[in-house]
Amino acid sequence: MRGLCAACAGVEQLASGENNAFALFGNGSVQGWGSDANGALGNGNAPGGPNPTYVRLTGNKGAVGIAAGGGYGVALMSDRTVEAWGQNNHGQLGDGTTNNSNVAVIVRGITHAVEVTAGNLYSLARLADGSVWAWGYNAYGQLGNGTHTDSSVPVRVVGLQQGVISISAGGNLQRNGHALAVLANGTVMAWGLNSSGELGDGTTSSSSVPVTVSDLTGVIRVSAGGQYSTALLANGTVAVWGKNGDGELGNGHAGGISKVPRLVPNLSRITLLSAGPPGHILVY
């Protein structure tokens, strides 16, 4: 892509939001392109648009992970803190305010983070001790702390009985969110919006605390889409549940929902998985 840094030790990770995208490089720098509304590119309002510009991270720590929300970005830093930039109307930057920022700000109280993920208006961080923390929009309980109150600082997700090894935040502009967590024993828990069965517990009742996804074991990775969820199993198969309006379940039909996980037919030896908010799934 034109304008990406050629001297930044190569692209390590890509992340795409509703209207923008980011690239993380091996030297710890981050570039973004697309819409810069509300400071979404984190470049201090430097000219951007289709041409990548550098996110103004704090200090000299460098990033080791990135995530893209709906109009904002999140970075996991080399010292295991977290930074964020862009739209902040629901506290999704986690700095204790609801002020937008066109440069990165430090997410309050997060240390020893090992993974970050972003939904449309909320974010999650997984810490080295296996706990999960969330901040931002919470109308559907997607912060997982038993409330429906937004939080501009991280709050701990409750009810995760053992260490978490993978997380994913889903949602889109219309239906803002549910989250998934893989536990150390290979089972999955989910919380937040459940109008299409995306929590996978056999109901369509939303939950502000984690519930167990039914009949699913051996999971190594999850990816939450707009109103559906996906899981990659250790045996290389893929399970999907939730909305099937665009054929997300991969069963040859479009329409309806599944309130419990279903294996996608004719998929095997899969190693990578990504679910998109618009309703498509990429596997490799």
Backbone bond lengths (Angstrom), bond angles and torsions (degrees), N, CA, C in turn:
res aa  C-N    CA-C-N  psi(-1)  N-CA   C-N-CA  omega(-1)  CA-C   N-CA-C  phi
1 M - - - 1.472 - - 1.519 109.95 -
2 R 1.317 117.60 135.52 1.455 122.25 -178.67 1.521 110.85 -62.95
3 G 1.331 116.43 132.94 1.459 121.86 174.47 1.509 115.03 95.84
4 L 1.346 118.14 -9.91 1.454 118.60 176.29 1.519 109.99 -70.28
5 C 1.322 115.60 146.03 1.455 121.05 -176.68 1.524 110.77 -60.27
6 A 1.321 116.29 126.35 1.462 121.18 -179.20 1.520 112.36 -93.03
7 A 1.329 117.16 -8.63 1.465 121.01 -176.86 1.523 111.49 -120.68
8 C 1.345 116.71 28.90 1.472 120.65 -174.24 1.524 112.70 -110.08
9 A 1.329 116.88 23.34 1.469 123.00 174.60 1.518 113.27 68.61
10 G 1.328 117.22 26.41 1.457 120.58 172.89 1.504 114.50 84.84
11 V 1.348 116.30 154.69 1.455 122.15 179.77 1.526 109.52 -78.63
12 E 1.333 116.35 127.53 1.463 122.78 179.77 1.529 112.40 -99.84
13 Q 1.335 117.06 -31.43 1.468 120.24 -175.97 1.519 109.02 -157.57
14 L 1.341 116.03 147.37 1.455 122.92 173.39 1.521 109.15 -120.20
15 A 1.332 117.47 147.97 1.464 122.45 176.44 1.513 108.43 -143.96
16 S 1.340 116.75 135.73 1.457 120.28 -179.66 1.519 110.04 -125.05
17 G 1.352 115.90 137.44 1.455 122.84 175.72 1.516 110.26 -106.67
18 E 1.339 115.84 -160.57 1.460 119.61 -179.07 1.524 112.05 -66.67
19 N 1.340 117.67 -38.54 1.462 120.59 -174.24 1.520 113.73 -135.61
20 N 1.320 117.82 11.81 1.456 119.61 179.46 1.523 110.03 -154.63
21 A 1.325 115.30 172.76 1.456 120.57 -178.21 1.520 109.23 -147.65
22 F 1.350 115.29 159.51 1.458 121.42 -177.90 1.518 110.05 -136.66
23 A 1.324 114.88 150.93 1.458 122.15 173.90 1.518 108.66 -125.69
24 L 1.339 116.06 132.80 1.458 122.78 175.15 1.517 108.23 -103.08
25 F 1.327 116.05 132.94 1.458 121.45 -177.65 1.529 111.21 -106.59
26 G 1.316 114.77 162.37 1.450 120.37 -178.17 1.513 114.83 -62.68
27 N 1.327 117.69 -21.99 1.465 120.14 178.09 1.529 112.77 -88.21
28 G 1.354 117.44 5.88 1.465 120.56 176.53 1.506 115.38 91.41
29 S 1.316 118.05 -2.61 1.457 120.22 177.95 1.523 110.29 -85.04
30 V 1.343 115.72 159.66 1.464 122.70 -179.11 1.522 108.45 -131.09
31 Q 1.332 116.84 133.96 1.451 122.12 172.65 1.526 109.39 -117.95
32 G 1.346 115.60 147.50 1.453 121.15 178.54 1.514 111.30 -132.79
33 W 1.343 115.35 156.53 1.462 120.65 176.67 1.522 109.39 -148.97
34 G 1.336 116.38 162.11 1.459 121.83 -176.52 1.514 111.22 110.92
35 S 1.317 116.28 -149.46 1.457 121.18 -178.85 1.524 111.35 -69.50
36 D 1.340 115.42 137.07 1.463 120.97 177.32 1.522 111.22 -110.52
37 A 1.348 117.80 19.48 1.460 121.13 178.37 1.520 110.01 -57.35
38 N 1.333 116.38 134.81 1.466 123.56 179.28 1.522 112.97 61.36
39 G 1.345 116.62 23.24 1.463 120.47 178.08 1.510 114.12 78.83
40 A 1.338 117.28 24.70 1.461 121.48 -171.91 1.523 114.62 -61.31
41 L 1.327 118.40 -22.91 1.463 120.69 179.49 1.524 112.71 -89.75
42 G 1.342 117.38 -9.81 1.456 120.40 175.25 1.504 115.39 63.94
43 N 1.328 117.02 25.73 1.465 121.00 -172.96 1.522 113.35 -104.32
44 G 1.343 116.96 13.15 1.457 119.36 -178.07 1.509 113.51 70.57
45 N 1.358 115.45 23.25 1.460 123.41 -178.81 1.520 113.21 68.96
46 A 1.334 116.52 29.73 1.463 119.68 169.76 1.524 108.79 -68.44
47 P 1.344 118.56 154.56 1.461 119.62 177.87 1.524 110.84 -56.51
48 G 1.325 116.68 129.56 1.458 119.79 -175.47 1.503 111.91 -132.10
49 G 1.335 115.95 -106.27 1.458 120.57 -178.40 1.512 110.67 72.52
50 P 1.348 117.04 -129.21 1.465 119.28 -176.77 1.520 113.63 -73.35
51 N 1.346 117.66 -13.46 1.457 121.04 -176.94 1.526 110.47 -96.63
52 P 1.322 118.46 126.31 1.464 120.43 -178.67 1.524 112.53 -59.21
53 T 1.336 115.27 139.50 1.454 121.99 174.17 1.518 108.47 -128.24
54 Y 1.321 116.92 160.63 1.459 120.89 -176.65 1.525 111.60 -82.33
55 V 1.328 115.93 134.22 1.459 121.05 170.61 1.524 107.92 -72.85
56 R 1.331 115.84 133.38 1.464 120.73 -179.59 1.527 108.70 -86.87
57 L 1.334 115.02 88.35 1.455 121.60 176.55 1.521 109.57 -76.18
58 T 1.337 116.58 157.69 1.457 119.33 -179.78 1.523 110.03 -81.51
59 G 1.335 116.92 148.21 1.451 121.33 174.27 1.514 113.39 61.86
60 N 1.335 115.09 -155.37 1.461 121.68 -177.36 1.522 111.79 -124.78
61 K 1.339 116.43 30.88 1.468 119.79 -173.33 1.515 112.31 -79.09
62 G 1.312 117.66 -38.54 1.450 120.97 -176.55 1.513 111.97 81.24
63 A 1.330 116.03 148.76 1.459 122.08 -178.04 1.525 110.38 -95.23
64 V 1.346 115.53 151.29 1.464 121.39 175.59 1.528 111.39 -124.82
65 G 1.341 117.37 -2.28 1.455 121.99 177.48 1.515 109.37 -160.63
66 I 1.344 117.69 151.54 1.456 121.47 179.90 1.521 109.98 -140.12
67 A 1.337 115.13 158.83 1.457 122.86 172.96 1.519 107.76 -148.23
68 A 1.329 116.52 152.91 1.463 121.72 -179.11 1.512 109.97 -122.78
69 G 1.332 116.37 126.58 1.456 121.83 174.99 1.514 110.80 -101.28
70 G 1.321 116.39 -162.98 1.454 121.14 177.76 1.511 110.62 -85.75
71 G 1.321 118.24 85.09 1.453 121.94 -179.64 1.508 114.40 93.82
72 Y 1.309 118.21 16.71 1.461 121.09 175.95 1.529 109.40 -156.12
73 G 1.329 115.65 166.64 1.455 121.07 178.55 1.505 111.16 -130.84
74 V 1.322 115.96 159.53 1.463 122.88 -179.09 1.523 107.98 -134.60
75 A 1.325 116.52 141.16 1.462 120.64 178.69 1.520 110.17 -131.03
76 L 1.323 116.00 133.45 1.459 123.06 168.93 1.517 106.81 -87.71
77 M 1.334 116.44 124.67 1.452 121.19 -173.85 1.520 111.90 -94.36
78 S 1.326 116.30 162.25 1.458 120.85 -176.38 1.520 112.78 -64.14
79 D 1.338 117.86 -23.46 1.465 120.18 176.66 1.523 112.15 -90.90
80 R 1.365 116.54 9.66 1.467 124.86 175.86 1.526 113.55 72.53
81 T 1.327 117.26 17.43 1.454 120.80 164.64 1.520 107.96 -88.49
82 V 1.349 116.60 177.74 1.460 121.65 -178.29 1.524 109.11 -130.87
83 E 1.323 116.63 139.79 1.453 122.32 176.44 1.533 109.14 -125.42
84 A 1.337 115.84 156.58 1.467 120.70 -178.63 1.520 109.59 -149.27
85 W 1.330 116.27 159.97 1.466 121.38 -178.51 1.524 109.50 -153.70
86 G 1.343 115.70 158.17 1.456 121.37 175.83 1.514 113.40 107.36
87 Q 1.335 115.76 -144.07 1.465 121.99 -176.24 1.528 110.77 -66.36
88 N 1.347 115.50 141.28 1.459 119.77 -173.60 1.519 111.99 -144.03
89 N 1.335 117.59 28.05 1.468 119.90 -174.08 1.517 113.28 -67.28
90 H 1.329 118.02 -20.42 1.462 121.42 177.30 1.527 112.11 -115.19
91 G 1.316 117.10 15.54 1.455 120.11 -179.72 1.505 114.29 81.12
92 Q 1.343 117.73 19.35 1.454 120.90 -174.34 1.521 114.32 -70.93
93 L 1.350 117.83 -8.42 1.463 120.23 173.55 1.521 112.07 -85.93
94 G 1.332 117.21 -14.79 1.462 120.76 172.86 1.509 116.10 69.56
95 D 1.328 117.29 21.27 1.468 119.43 -177.29 1.521 112.97 -101.51
96 G 1.327 117.13 12.71 1.457 120.85 178.79 1.504 114.76 86.89
97 T 1.347 117.66 4.71 1.461 122.01 179.57 1.525 109.03 -128.17
98 T 1.324 115.02 176.19 1.469 121.19 168.96 1.527 109.37 -120.15
99 N 1.315 116.87 30.45 1.456 123.40 179.22 1.524 110.20 -93.07
100 N 1.334 117.07 127.77 1.456 119.68 173.95 1.525 110.13 -60.19
101 S 1.333 116.56 155.47 1.465 119.78 178.04 1.514 109.80 -141.69
102 N 1.351 116.33 128.92 1.458 119.91 179.23 1.531 112.40 -91.93
103 V 1.325 116.39 8.97 1.463 122.73 169.76 1.523 107.19 -135.79
104 A 1.314 116.53 162.08 1.459 120.23 -177.37 1.528 111.42 -67.15
105 V 1.344 114.66 140.30 1.464 122.15 173.41 1.526 107.66 -121.61
106 I 1.321 116.76 158.45 1.457 121.37 -177.36 1.527 109.86 -84.39
107 V 1.332 116.55 129.03 1.461 121.69 173.69 1.525 107.83 -70.49
108 R 1.313 116.44 128.61 1.458 120.95 -171.46 1.527 112.21 -71.24
109 G 1.330 115.55 134.09 1.453 121.40 167.39 1.505 116.74 78.74
110 I 1.335 118.67 3.58 1.461 120.06 -178.37 1.533 109.57 -97.78
111 T 1.329 115.58 120.01 1.461 122.12 172.44 1.526 107.99 -134.28
112 H 1.303 117.24 160.59 1.462 122.52 178.34 1.542 112.17 60.51
113 A 1.322 117.66 30.54 1.460 121.25 176.77 1.529 109.66 -75.05
114 V 1.336 115.79 145.71 1.460 120.88 178.63 1.527 112.27 -125.48
115 E 1.337 117.62 -8.87 1.463 120.84 179.97 1.516 109.25 -158.52
116 V 1.330 116.98 142.43 1.462 122.15 173.74 1.515 109.16 -129.81
117 T 1.325 115.72 151.43 1.454 122.13 176.29 1.523 107.99 -149.79
118 A 1.322 117.66 152.06 1.462 121.37 -176.14 1.518 110.34 -133.21
119 G 1.336 116.02 134.05 1.446 122.36 168.94 1.513 109.31 -90.25
120 N 1.319 117.17 -159.03 1.457 118.35 -179.18 1.523 111.82 -69.11
121 L 1.340 117.26 -41.59 1.467 121.08 -175.35 1.517 112.86 -135.96
122 Y 1.310 117.34 18.14 1.471 120.26 179.77 1.527 109.07 -149.93
123 S 1.328 115.76 162.07 1.460 120.86 -175.17 1.514 110.57 -135.71
124 L 1.342 115.71 157.66 1.454 122.53 176.70 1.520 109.18 -132.01
125 A 1.330 115.62 149.21 1.461 121.87 171.42 1.518 108.85 -132.41
126 R 1.324 116.15 135.26 1.466 121.77 173.26 1.521 107.94 -100.95
127 L 1.333 116.09 131.14 1.455 120.90 -178.90 1.523 110.62 -98.31
128 A 1.334 115.34 166.38 1.460 120.77 -177.52 1.518 112.35 -63.26
129 D 1.331 118.08 -24.17 1.462 120.58 178.94 1.522 113.23 -82.73
130 G 1.333 117.86 3.89 1.453 122.18 178.72 1.506 114.85 87.88
131 S 1.326 118.50 0.33 1.463 121.24 177.02 1.523 110.11 -82.75
132 V 1.345 115.83 160.55 1.460 122.16 179.31 1.520 108.55 -126.51
133 W 1.318 115.94 135.82 1.461 122.78 -179.61 1.523 108.71 -123.58
134 A 1.346 116.57 147.22 1.459 121.57 -174.08 1.520 110.62 -138.64
135 W 1.335 116.06 154.18 1.474 120.32 177.73 1.525 109.23 -155.75
136 G 1.355 115.20 155.54 1.455 121.16 178.60 1.513 112.68 112.96
137 Y 1.329 115.79 -142.39 1.470 124.05 -174.40 1.530 110.66 -70.12
138 N 1.360 115.94 140.28 1.459 118.43 -172.34 1.527 112.90 -143.42
139 A 1.324 118.17 24.75 1.466 120.33 -175.76 1.520 112.54 -60.48
140 Y 1.333 117.46 -30.23 1.465 121.27 -177.87 1.525 112.61 -105.48
141 G 1.328 117.31 8.58 1.453 120.53 -178.68 1.507 113.97 83.48
142 Q 1.336 116.95 19.85 1.455 119.41 -174.74 1.526 114.10 -72.86
143 L 1.334 118.07 -6.59 1.459 119.85 172.67 1.527 111.45 -82.06
144 G 1.330 116.75 -14.42 1.447 120.64 171.77 1.518 116.00 68.78
145 N 1.341 116.81 23.41 1.466 119.60 -178.15 1.521 113.07 -109.62
146 G 1.339 116.53 15.96 1.454 120.46 177.28 1.509 115.06 84.15
147 T 1.334 118.49 7.37 1.461 122.39 179.20 1.517 109.86 -125.45
148 H 1.345 114.76 176.11 1.460 121.40 172.06 1.532 109.71 -124.12
149 T 1.308 115.84 32.38 1.457 122.77 -177.78 1.518 109.85 -105.84
150 D 1.340 117.18 128.48 1.460 120.85 175.61 1.526 109.82 -56.54
151 S 1.323 116.25 153.38 1.461 120.64 175.52 1.522 110.02 -136.96
152 S 1.324 116.57 127.99 1.465 121.68 178.39 1.521 111.85 -90.00
153 V 1.323 116.97 3.35 1.458 122.32 172.70 1.529 107.88 -132.08
154 P 1.313 118.60 155.04 1.464 119.93 -178.71 1.528 113.12 -62.33
155 V 1.340 115.46 139.19 1.458 122.86 172.80 1.527 107.35 -123.96
156 R 1.316 116.11 150.54 1.463 119.40 -176.10 1.521 110.90 -79.93
157 V 1.326 116.46 134.30 1.459 121.61 172.46 1.526 107.16 -71.67
158 V 1.328 116.39 128.71 1.459 120.69 -174.86 1.531 110.35 -93.25
159 G 1.335 116.17 162.91 1.452 121.07 168.36 1.511 116.52 79.12
160 L 1.328 118.45 8.29 1.463 120.70 174.82 1.523 106.73 -87.53
161 Q 1.321 116.68 105.54 1.445 121.43 -164.78 1.519 114.20 -75.55
162 Q 1.307 118.46 -18.80 1.458 120.68 177.48 1.511 108.46 -144.15
163 G 1.321 116.45 176.64 1.446 120.35 -174.24 1.518 113.38 -59.06
164 V 1.333 116.32 140.89 1.457 123.76 178.42 1.519 109.03 -95.69
165 I 1.349 116.79 137.84 1.461 120.83 -177.90 1.521 112.83 -113.46
166 S 1.337 118.33 -9.10 1.463 120.66 179.53 1.518 108.84 -161.17
167 I 1.333 117.31 142.92 1.458 121.86 179.44 1.521 109.91 -135.76
168 S 1.338 115.07 158.42 1.458 120.48 174.57 1.517 109.37 -156.06
169 A 1.331 116.43 135.03 1.465 122.98 177.29 1.513 109.04 -107.53
170 G 1.335 117.28 131.33 1.453 121.83 -179.29 1.517 112.23 -116.52
171 G 1.323 114.94 -170.82 1.455 121.35 -179.36 1.512 111.25 119.01
172 N 1.323 115.74 166.59 1.452 121.45 176.16 1.521 108.86 -145.01
173 L 1.323 117.30 -172.96 1.461 120.38 -174.70 1.517 112.56 -63.20
174 Q 1.333 117.36 -29.76 1.455 120.25 -177.16 1.527 112.10 -87.46
175 R 1.317 117.50 -40.10 1.459 122.35 -174.34 1.517 107.57 -129.80
176 N 1.347 114.98 99.36 1.454 120.31 -165.77 1.514 113.71 -92.97
177 G 1.247 119.43 59.43 1.364 121.87 142.10 1.490 130.64 122.00
178 H 1.314 112.63 142.32 1.453 122.78 168.59 1.517 107.61 -142.87
179 A 1.317 115.74 160.11 1.457 120.92 -176.90 1.519 109.90 -131.97
180 L 1.342 115.42 154.87 1.452 123.04 -177.77 1.527 109.73 -129.30
181 A 1.332 115.74 147.90 1.455 121.51 175.24 1.519 109.75 -141.53
182 V 1.328 116.36 132.02 1.461 121.91 173.79 1.520 108.20 -92.49
183 L 1.328 116.95 127.42 1.454 121.66 177.85 1.526 110.30 -87.83
184 A 1.333 115.57 164.91 1.461 120.88 -176.29 1.515 112.81 -61.05
185 N 1.337 117.86 -22.57 1.465 120.81 179.84 1.530 112.93 -89.53
186 G 1.340 117.27 7.12 1.452 121.41 176.54 1.507 115.49 85.10
187 T 1.332 117.93 4.60 1.462 120.59 173.38 1.528 108.91 -90.59
188 V 1.354 115.59 170.41 1.460 120.94 -175.90 1.525 109.42 -127.44
189 M 1.335 115.85 140.27 1.456 121.94 171.91 1.523 108.45 -119.75
190 A 1.345 115.39 152.51 1.461 120.64 -175.46 1.514 109.86 -142.97
191 W 1.324 116.50 153.93 1.463 120.67 178.24 1.526 109.86 -154.08
192 G 1.359 115.24 159.91 1.454 121.16 -179.79 1.517 112.25 109.37
193 L 1.330 116.12 -148.10 1.459 122.74 -177.53 1.528 111.29 -63.61
194 N 1.346 116.49 140.72 1.460 120.60 -177.91 1.524 111.77 -142.21
195 S 1.317 117.73 27.89 1.462 120.77 -175.18 1.522 112.81 -64.96
196 S 1.321 117.87 -22.82 1.461 121.43 179.31 1.523 112.23 -115.78
197 G 1.322 116.82 17.51 1.453 120.17 -179.64 1.504 114.57 79.73
198 E 1.339 117.67 17.70 1.454 121.04 -174.70 1.523 114.48 -69.15
199 L 1.339 117.65 -11.52 1.463 119.87 174.41 1.525 111.92 -83.87
200 G 1.323 117.39 -16.35 1.450 120.94 172.19 1.506 116.09 70.58
201 D 1.335 117.17 21.61 1.470 119.61 -178.64 1.522 112.85 -100.88
202 G 1.334 117.08 13.38 1.452 121.29 178.67 1.507 114.83 86.07
203 T 1.344 117.82 6.43 1.460 122.48 179.93 1.520 109.62 -128.20
204 T 1.334 115.29 177.74 1.461 121.36 168.85 1.525 109.66 -121.08
205 S 1.316 116.46 29.21 1.460 122.47 178.13 1.520 109.76 -94.99
206 S 1.325 116.74 121.24 1.459 120.13 177.47 1.526 109.90 -65.19
207 S 1.333 116.42 157.71 1.463 120.44 -177.10 1.520 110.45 -141.54
208 S 1.335 116.04 132.48 1.462 121.39 177.88 1.523 112.21 -90.48
209 V 1.334 116.64 4.26 1.459 122.35 172.75 1.524 107.66 -132.57
210 P 1.321 118.71 155.44 1.462 120.34 -178.44 1.525 113.11 -62.60
211 V 1.344 114.60 139.41 1.462 122.52 173.27 1.524 107.34 -122.02
212 T 1.315 116.42 156.14 1.455 120.94 -177.43 1.526 110.78 -82.12
213 V 1.321 116.57 129.96 1.467 121.31 174.19 1.526 107.86 -70.32
214 S 1.320 116.52 131.01 1.465 121.93 -172.36 1.524 113.02 -68.90
215 D 1.334 115.21 137.91 1.471 122.38 166.83 1.527 113.32 51.51
216 L 1.327 115.95 46.29 1.457 119.65 -179.14 1.527 108.93 -135.45
217 T 1.326 117.11 117.78 1.460 122.77 178.64 1.520 108.85 -137.18
218 G 1.308 115.43 168.67 1.456 120.41 178.30 1.506 114.48 71.11
219 V 1.331 117.65 24.59 1.471 122.08 -177.57 1.526 110.25 -86.05
220 I 1.321 116.80 139.32 1.459 121.47 177.30 1.520 112.80 -116.16
221 R 1.330 117.26 -18.36 1.463 120.10 -178.39 1.522 109.39 -156.59
222 V 1.346 116.21 148.23 1.458 121.23 176.48 1.521 109.45 -130.15
223 S 1.337 115.40 156.95 1.454 121.59 174.09 1.522 108.00 -146.30
224 A 1.325 116.31 122.09 1.466 122.07 -177.15 1.519 109.85 -96.12
225 G 1.334 116.00 128.39 1.453 121.35 176.51 1.512 111.18 -95.09
226 G 1.343 115.62 -158.37 1.456 119.78 -177.43 1.516 112.74 -64.29
227 Q 1.329 118.24 -59.34 1.457 123.12 176.79 1.522 110.48 -134.20
228 Y 1.302 115.25 34.55 1.460 121.13 177.93 1.519 108.55 -151.02
229 S 1.326 116.16 167.72 1.456 121.77 -176.29 1.521 109.76 -135.32
230 T 1.329 115.66 152.76 1.452 120.94 178.63 1.521 109.64 -134.89
231 A 1.327 115.55 152.97 1.460 121.54 178.25 1.515 109.55 -140.90
232 L 1.330 116.37 137.19 1.457 122.76 174.10 1.522 108.18 -100.93
233 L 1.325 116.22 124.78 1.455 121.44 -179.09 1.526 110.61 -93.79
234 A 1.324 115.44 157.31 1.457 120.97 -177.39 1.518 112.53 -61.38
235 N 1.327 117.82 -23.87 1.464 120.89 179.56 1.523 113.23 -85.72
236 G 1.349 116.84 6.40 1.458 121.21 175.79 1.505 115.56 87.84
237 T 1.333 118.16 5.46 1.458 121.16 176.14 1.528 110.03 -94.19
238 V 1.334 115.99 168.79 1.465 122.48 -176.56 1.522 109.38 -128.82
239 A 1.334 116.00 133.60 1.461 121.98 174.68 1.517 109.12 -112.51
240 V 1.339 116.33 143.65 1.467 122.63 -178.60 1.519 108.55 -135.79
241 W 1.341 116.77 145.38 1.457 121.52 175.31 1.519 110.06 -151.48
242 G 1.331 115.71 158.19 1.456 121.18 -179.00 1.515 112.06 112.78
243 K 1.320 116.60 -145.60 1.459 122.43 -175.18 1.522 111.37 -70.78
244 N 1.348 115.31 141.40 1.454 121.24 -179.41 1.526 111.75 -125.07
245 G 1.335 116.17 27.20 1.460 120.25 -175.77 1.507 114.36 -58.77
246 D 1.341 117.21 -32.08 1.458 121.67 -179.68 1.528 111.49 -115.45
247 G 1.331 116.55 22.30 1.454 119.51 178.54 1.508 114.36 81.26
248 E 1.332 117.09 25.06 1.456 120.95 -177.52 1.525 113.52 -59.48
249 L 1.331 117.87 -27.32 1.456 120.62 -177.98 1.531 112.69 -75.04
250 G 1.323 116.47 -12.09 1.453 120.25 175.10 1.514 115.06 66.72
251 N 1.336 116.56 24.43 1.465 120.57 -175.73 1.528 113.25 -102.82
252 G 1.329 116.36 13.77 1.456 120.14 178.71 1.503 114.85 87.00
253 H 1.324 117.14 3.85 1.462 121.70 -179.51 1.528 109.57 -131.37
254 A 1.306 116.65 154.70 1.461 122.89 173.74 1.521 108.32 -121.71
255 G 1.321 115.99 140.69 1.452 120.98 -179.87 1.510 111.78 113.25
256 G 1.328 114.69 153.83 1.453 120.50 179.06 1.513 112.65 80.20
257 I 1.315 115.56 -172.19 1.457 122.40 -179.94 1.529 108.64 -139.61
258 S 1.318 115.38 164.68 1.462 121.36 168.36 1.513 108.11 -127.99
259 K 1.314 116.90 123.94 1.461 122.10 -177.27 1.520 112.74 -87.82
260 V 1.324 116.44 -1.55 1.465 121.81 176.67 1.526 107.77 -137.60
261 P 1.334 117.88 159.64 1.469 120.38 -178.42 1.522 113.01 -64.79
262 R 1.333 114.59 143.66 1.459 122.62 174.73 1.526 108.26 -130.01
263 L 1.336 116.77 132.89 1.453 119.53 176.27 1.526 109.94 -69.07
264 V 1.333 116.19 136.96 1.468 120.72 176.32 1.525 107.96 -75.63
265 P 1.332 117.70 124.31 1.469 120.06 -178.68 1.525 111.75 -63.21
266 N 1.319 115.14 147.26 1.468 122.88 170.00 1.518 114.00 65.42
267 L 1.331 117.46 22.57 1.458 120.85 173.19 1.522 108.35 -113.36
268 S 1.334 115.31 131.45 1.462 120.58 177.19 1.519 108.90 -153.52
269 R 1.306 116.14 162.65 1.467 122.95 177.67 1.526 112.11 57.14
270 I 1.328 116.71 32.74 1.465 121.51 177.86 1.522 109.22 -80.54
271 T 1.340 116.28 139.26 1.468 120.87 179.51 1.522 113.22 -121.72
272 L 1.336 118.31 -19.71 1.463 122.15 -179.88 1.518 109.08 -131.86
273 L 1.345 115.90 147.03 1.462 121.43 -174.82 1.516 109.78 -147.56
274 S 1.339 117.38 135.31 1.465 121.40 176.38 1.521 109.64 -148.56
275 A 1.339 116.15 127.07 1.462 122.30 178.98 1.517 109.54 -106.55
276 G 1.323 117.00 129.63 1.461 120.83 -177.89 1.517 112.76 -98.68
277 P 1.334 117.78 147.42 1.471 120.53 177.21 1.525 114.36 -56.37
278 P 1.361 120.54 -35.18 1.461 118.24 -178.04 1.514 113.75 -68.04
279 G 1.337 119.54 -19.59 1.450 120.38 179.64 1.511 114.34 116.83
280 H 1.332 117.72 35.82 1.454 119.94 174.27 1.520 108.78 -133.25
281 I 1.328 116.03 157.39 1.458 122.54 -177.94 1.516 108.82 -126.30
282 L 1.332 116.69 135.27 1.447 122.11 175.28 1.524 108.69 -111.74
283 V 1.328 117.01 134.14 1.455 122.00 176.05 1.511 109.05 -132.91
284 Y 1.327 114.74 158.97 1.467 120.43 177.41 1.523 108.36 -145.10
